[in-house]
Amino acid sequence: MRPLLLAIALCLTLVQPAAAQWNEGPGYKTFVIGDEAAPTPAPVTGGLLMSGGGDWAYDAFRWFTAKAGHGHLVVLRASGTTESQDEFYNVVGGLASVRTFLFLDRQAAYDPRLLEAVRKADAIFLAGGDQANYVRMWKGTPLNEAIDAHVAANKPLGGTSAGLAVQGAWLYGAMDGGSVTSPEALADPLGPAVTIEGDFFHFPLLTHVVTDSHFDERSRQGRLIAFLVKAENMRGDGDGKPLVGLGVDEEAAMTVEADGTVKIHSNKNGHVWLFQGGEVQPLTTGKPLTVTGITATGIGTGSSFNVRTLEVRDPSFARTYNVKDGILEDAQP
C-alpha cells in the first residue's frame, strides 16, 4: 500500500468507535465494550434516570454516567443487541466499560455469572422494548433481588421507555401482548387489558409512583389515569398515601437525586406530567370510568420538583381533568 493510502487507512482505524465482543450463557447473550478491569475513576452515588423514550436527552445521560463514577455500566434488555451499549460508550462517553445482557429466557435471571456482573456494576440501565418480558423473566428471581439491592446500596439505575415503565412500585405490564390506548383503558379500567403489576421492583423513592412513557406524543393521559385507578383498587387500603402518576414525554428525562430532588432534561421542550387526586365513582369490571378533579401538573426544564414531597415550583402548566363514562374531558385551566 502506498504511504499516503496507508496513513489514511491508519487514521480511519483510529477514529472508528470501539467494537463490542460477545458471548453466550444459559438463556442469554452478553456483549461488552471497554475495559472491565479498569478501576472506577470517581465515587459512585445513587440516583434514578427516568427517560421517556425516543432520542436521548444527553445531559441526563451524562449525569447518569457521572453518578456511576465513570466506571462500569451493565445494560439489561430482552430485545435488540448493543444499541444502548454503543450509544453510552461511543456517544455519551465517560465510561470505562459497558456490558449488555440480552435475555432470551427466564433461566438467565438465575445465572451466577450474570448475577455477579450485576452485583459488581457501578450502574444498571434497563433498555427499552417490551416491559412484559422484564416482568416474565425477572419478577421473583435472584436478579430481581440483585437490582433492588443495587438501588438500596446507593448506586444509580436508569431506564428508558419499557425500562422506565417498570421502575414504579405499581406498573403497567402490557402482559396481554398489546399496548392499551387511553380510550380502551378508560372504557374498562378494571378489565383484562389494563394489566397492572405490583411487588416487582422496590425503589424507596418510587413507592407511591406509577409511570408511563412516550407520554404526550401518544396521548397517554387517559390511560395513566386508568392505571392509577386500577392500581389503587388492587392495593386496597394501602398505607393511606395515595398513588401518583408520572408521565414522561419523548426525548425528555428526569434525573432523581437520592434525596428526591428532580431535574428535567429535554431535547424539545418536553415535560414530566404529575397526576394526582380525583374522586372516583364506584367501579365495576366491564364498565367505563367516571372520575372528577384529577390534577395534572407540567414539570419542565425550568421547574423544580421533589418526588418524595411532590412539591413543584415554577410548573409549566396546571390542569384539571375529568372522565365521564370513559371519555376524557378537555383539560381545564
C-alpha positions as CSV (number, residue, x, y, z in Angstrom):
1,M,0.0,0.0,0.0
2,R,1.3,3.5,-0.9
3,P,2.4,5.7,2.1
4,L,-0.5,8.2,1.7
5,L,-3.1,5.5,1.5
6,L,-1.6,3.6,4.4
7,A,-1.7,6.8,6.5
8,I,-5.4,7.4,5.6
9,A,-6.2,3.8,6.5
10,L,-4.5,4.1,9.9
11,C,-6.3,7.3,10.7
12,L,-9.7,5.8,9.8
13,T,-8.9,2.8,12.0
14,L,-8.1,5.1,15.0
15,V,-11.3,7.1,14.8
16,Q,-13.6,4.0,14.5
17,P,-15.8,3.5,17.5
18,A,-14.8,0.7,19.8
19,A,-16.4,-2.6,18.8
20,A,-18.2,-5.0,21.2
21,Q,-17.2,-8.5,22.0
22,W,-20.0,-11.1,22.6
23,N,-20.5,-14.4,24.3
24,E,-23.4,-16.6,25.4
25,G,-24.7,-18.1,28.7
26,P,-27.7,-20.0,29.8
27,G,-30.7,-18.1,28.5
28,Y,-28.8,-15.0,27.4
29,K,-26.2,-13.4,25.1
30,T,-23.8,-10.9,26.5
31,F,-21.8,-8.1,24.8
32,V,-19.0,-6.0,26.3
33,I,-17.2,-2.9,25.2
34,G,-14.3,-1.1,27.0
35,D,-12.0,-2.4,29.8
36,E,-13.8,-4.2,32.6
37,A,-10.6,-4.5,34.6
38,A,-10.1,-0.7,34.8
39,P,-10.7,0.9,38.2
40,T,-13.7,3.2,38.6
41,P,-12.3,6.7,38.4
42,A,-14.6,8.5,40.7
43,P,-17.1,7.9,43.6
44,V,-20.4,6.2,42.8
45,T,-23.5,7.8,44.1
46,G,-27.2,6.9,44.0
47,G,-29.9,8.3,41.8
48,L,-32.5,7.3,39.1
49,L,-32.6,8.2,35.5
50,M,-36.2,8.0,34.0
51,S,-36.2,8.6,30.3
52,G,-39.5,8.9,28.3
53,G,-38.3,7.1,25.1
54,G,-37.2,8.4,21.7
55,D,-33.9,10.1,21.3
56,W,-31.9,10.5,24.5
57,A,-31.6,13.8,26.3
58,Y,-27.8,13.6,26.6
59,D,-27.4,15.9,29.6
60,A,-29.4,13.5,31.6
61,F,-27.4,10.5,30.5
62,R,-24.1,12.3,31.2
63,W,-25.5,13.0,34.7
64,F,-26.0,9.2,34.9
65,T,-22.5,8.3,33.9
66,A,-21.1,10.7,36.4
67,K,-23.3,9.1,39.1
68,A,-21.6,5.8,38.0
69,G,-18.2,7.3,38.8
70,H,-17.4,7.0,35.1
71,G,-16.9,3.3,35.8
72,H,-18.8,0.2,34.7
73,L,-22.3,0.0,33.4
74,V,-24.5,-3.1,32.9
75,V,-27.4,-2.8,30.4
76,L,-30.2,-5.3,30.8
77,R,-32.6,-5.9,27.8
78,A,-34.8,-8.5,26.2
79,S,-34.7,-7.4,22.6
80,G,-32.2,-5.8,20.3
81,T,-28.4,-6.2,21.0
82,T,-25.9,-3.4,21.6
83,E,-27.8,-0.3,20.7
84,S,-27.8,1.3,24.2
85,Q,-24.3,0.0,24.9
86,D,-22.9,1.6,21.8
87,E,-24.6,4.9,22.4
88,F,-23.4,5.0,26.0
89,Y,-19.8,4.2,25.3
90,N,-19.3,5.9,21.9
91,V,-21.7,8.9,22.1
92,V,-22.5,9.7,25.8
93,G,-18.9,8.7,26.7
94,G,-17.2,8.8,30.1
95,L,-17.5,5.1,31.0
96,A,-14.7,2.5,31.5
97,S,-16.9,-0.3,30.2
98,V,-20.5,-1.3,29.2
99,R,-21.7,-4.8,29.3
100,T,-25.1,-5.9,27.9
101,F,-27.1,-8.9,28.9
102,L,-29.7,-9.8,26.3
103,F,-32.3,-12.1,28.0
104,L,-33.7,-14.9,25.9
105,D,-35.2,-17.0,28.8
106,R,-36.1,-16.7,32.5
107,Q,-33.3,-19.0,33.5
108,A,-30.8,-16.3,32.8
109,A,-32.0,-14.4,35.9
110,Y,-30.6,-17.3,38.0
111,D,-27.1,-17.5,36.3
112,P,-24.3,-16.9,38.8
113,R,-22.0,-15.1,36.3
114,L,-24.8,-12.7,35.2
115,L,-25.7,-12.1,38.8
116,E,-22.1,-11.4,39.8
117,A,-21.8,-8.9,37.0
118,V,-24.9,-7.1,38.1
119,R,-23.7,-7.0,41.7
120,K,-20.4,-5.6,40.7
121,A,-21.9,-2.9,38.4
122,D,-21.4,0.7,39.2
123,A,-24.7,1.4,37.4
124,I,-27.5,-0.5,35.8
125,F,-29.6,0.6,32.8
126,L,-32.9,-1.0,31.7
127,A,-33.3,-0.7,28.0
128,G,-36.4,-0.1,26.0
129,G,-38.5,-2.8,24.5
130,D,-41.5,-4.7,26.0
131,Q,-41.8,-4.5,29.8
132,A,-43.9,-7.7,29.7
133,N,-40.6,-9.5,29.0
134,Y,-39.0,-8.0,32.1
135,V,-41.9,-9.0,34.3
136,R,-41.9,-12.5,33.0
137,M,-38.2,-13.1,33.0
138,W,-37.2,-11.1,36.2
139,K,-40.0,-11.0,38.7
140,G,-39.4,-13.1,41.8
141,T,-35.9,-14.1,40.7
142,P,-32.4,-13.6,42.2
143,L,-31.9,-10.9,39.5
144,N,-35.0,-9.0,40.9
145,E,-33.4,-9.1,44.3
146,A,-30.0,-8.0,42.9
147,I,-31.5,-4.9,41.2
148,D,-33.3,-4.0,44.4
149,A,-30.1,-4.4,46.3
150,H,-28.2,-2.3,43.8
151,V,-30.5,0.7,44.4
152,A,-30.6,0.1,48.1
153,A,-26.7,0.3,48.1
154,N,-27.0,3.9,46.8
155,K,-25.9,3.0,43.2
156,P,-27.5,4.6,40.2
157,L,-30.2,2.9,38.0
158,G,-31.7,4.2,34.8
159,G,-34.2,3.2,32.1
160,T,-35.9,4.4,29.0
161,S,-39.4,3.5,27.7
162,A,-40.1,0.0,29.0
163,G,-37.1,0.4,31.3
164,L,-38.9,3.4,32.8
165,A,-42.2,1.7,33.0
166,V,-41.0,-0.9,35.4
167,Q,-39.4,1.4,37.9
168,G,-42.6,2.4,39.9
169,A,-44.0,0.3,42.7
170,W,-47.0,-0.3,40.5
171,L,-46.6,-0.7,36.8
172,Y,-48.4,-1.3,33.5
173,G,-47.1,-4.7,32.4
174,A,-48.6,-4.9,28.9
175,M,-49.0,-8.6,29.7
176,D,-51.6,-9.3,27.1
177,G,-49.2,-8.7,24.2
178,G,-50.5,-5.3,23.3
179,S,-50.2,-1.7,24.4
180,V,-53.5,-0.4,25.7
181,T,-54.6,3.0,24.4
182,S,-56.2,5.8,26.5
183,P,-59.8,5.2,25.2
184,E,-59.5,1.4,25.7
185,A,-58.2,1.8,29.3
186,L,-60.9,4.4,30.2
187,A,-63.6,2.2,28.8
188,D,-62.8,-0.6,31.2
189,P,-60.1,0.3,33.8
190,L,-60.6,-2.9,35.8
191,G,-60.7,-5.1,32.7
192,P,-58.0,-7.6,31.5
193,A,-56.3,-5.1,29.1
194,V,-55.1,-2.9,31.9
195,T,-52.5,-5.3,33.2
196,I,-51.2,-3.8,36.4
197,E,-48.3,-5.5,38.2
198,G,-47.1,-4.9,41.8
199,D,-44.4,-6.4,44.0
200,F,-41.7,-6.2,41.3
201,F,-39.0,-3.6,42.0
202,H,-39.0,-1.9,45.4
203,F,-37.3,1.5,45.0
204,P,-38.0,3.7,48.1
205,L,-38.2,6.9,46.0
206,L,-41.0,5.4,43.8
207,T,-43.0,3.6,46.4
208,H,-46.2,5.5,45.5
209,V,-45.5,6.1,41.8
210,V,-46.9,4.7,38.6
211,T,-45.0,5.7,35.5
212,D,-45.7,6.0,31.7
213,S,-43.5,7.0,28.8
214,H,-43.9,8.4,25.2
215,F,-46.5,10.4,27.1
216,D,-47.9,13.5,25.3
217,E,-46.8,12.2,21.9
218,R,-49.1,9.1,22.2
219,S,-51.9,10.9,24.2
220,R,-51.4,8.7,27.3
221,Q,-53.1,11.0,29.8
222,G,-56.2,8.9,29.9
223,R,-54.5,5.5,30.3
224,L,-52.3,6.8,33.1
225,I,-55.5,7.8,35.0
226,A,-56.8,4.3,34.4
227,F,-53.6,2.8,35.6
228,L,-53.8,4.8,38.9
229,V,-57.4,3.8,39.4
230,K,-56.8,0.1,38.9
231,A,-53.6,0.1,41.0
232,E,-55.4,1.8,43.9
233,N,-58.2,-0.8,43.5
234,M,-55.7,-3.7,43.6
235,R,-53.7,-2.5,46.6
236,G,-56.8,-1.9,48.7
237,D,-56.3,0.4,51.7
238,G,-52.5,0.6,51.1
239,D,-50.7,2.8,53.7
240,G,-53.1,5.7,53.4
241,K,-50.8,7.6,51.0
242,P,-52.4,7.8,47.5
243,L,-50.6,6.8,44.4
244,V,-49.4,9.4,41.9
245,G,-48.7,9.2,38.2
246,L,-45.5,10.4,36.4
247,G,-45.8,10.6,32.6
248,V,-42.5,11.4,30.8
249,D,-42.6,12.8,27.3
250,E,-40.5,11.5,24.5
251,E,-36.9,13.0,24.3
252,A,-37.3,14.1,27.9
253,A,-35.9,12.6,31.1
254,M,-36.0,13.2,34.8
255,T,-32.9,12.7,36.9
256,V,-33.7,11.9,40.6
257,E,-31.2,12.5,43.3
258,A,-31.1,10.3,46.4
259,D,-32.9,13.0,48.4
260,G,-35.8,13.0,45.9
261,T,-34.9,16.3,44.1
262,V,-35.5,16.1,40.3
263,K,-34.2,17.9,37.3
264,I,-36.0,17.7,33.9
265,H,-33.9,17.4,30.7
266,S,-35.5,17.7,27.3
267,N,-34.4,18.0,23.6
268,K,-37.7,19.6,22.5
269,N,-39.5,21.4,25.4
270,G,-40.9,18.1,26.8
271,H,-42.3,17.7,30.3
272,V,-42.9,15.3,33.1
273,W,-46.6,15.2,33.9
274,L,-47.6,14.7,37.6
275,F,-51.1,13.3,38.0
276,Q,-52.7,13.4,41.5
277,G,-56.1,13.2,43.2
278,G,-59.5,12.8,41.7
279,E,-62.8,11.5,43.1
280,V,-63.6,8.1,41.6
281,Q,-67.2,6.8,41.1
282,P,-67.9,3.2,42.1
283,L,-66.0,0.8,39.9
284,T,-67.3,-2.3,38.1
285,T,-65.4,-4.6,35.7
286,G,-66.6,-4.1,32.2
287,K,-67.9,-0.5,32.9
288,P,-66.3,2.8,31.9
289,L,-64.6,5.1,34.3
290,T,-66.0,8.2,35.8
291,V,-63.7,10.4,37.9
292,T,-63.6,14.1,38.6
293,G,-60.9,16.6,39.7
294,I,-57.7,15.0,38.6
295,T,-54.9,17.5,38.7
296,A,-52.1,17.4,36.1
297,T,-49.0,19.5,36.7
298,G,-46.4,20.0,34.0
299,I,-42.9,19.9,35.2
300,G,-40.5,21.4,32.7
301,T,-36.8,22.2,32.4
302,G,-37.3,25.4,34.4
303,S,-39.3,23.8,37.2
304,S,-38.1,22.2,40.4
305,F,-39.7,19.0,41.8
306,N,-39.2,16.6,44.6
307,V,-40.5,13.1,44.1
308,R,-40.6,12.5,47.9
309,T,-42.7,15.5,48.9
310,L,-44.4,16.0,45.4
311,E,-43.7,19.8,45.7
312,V,-43.5,21.5,42.4
313,R,-42.1,25.0,41.9
314,D,-42.5,27.0,38.7
315,P,-44.7,24.5,36.9
316,S,-45.0,24.8,33.2
317,F,-48.8,24.3,33.4
318,A,-51.5,23.1,35.8
319,R,-54.7,21.4,34.5
320,T,-57.7,19.6,35.9
321,Y,-59.1,16.5,34.1
322,N,-62.4,14.8,34.4
323,V,-63.5,11.5,33.0
324,K,-67.2,10.9,32.3
325,D,-68.4,7.4,31.2
326,G,-64.9,6.6,29.9
327,I,-64.4,9.9,28.0
328,L,-61.6,12.2,29.0
329,E,-62.8,15.8,29.0
330,D,-60.7,18.6,27.8
331,A,-58.2,19.9,30.3
332,Q,-59.5,22.9,32.2
333,P,-57.0,25.7,33.2
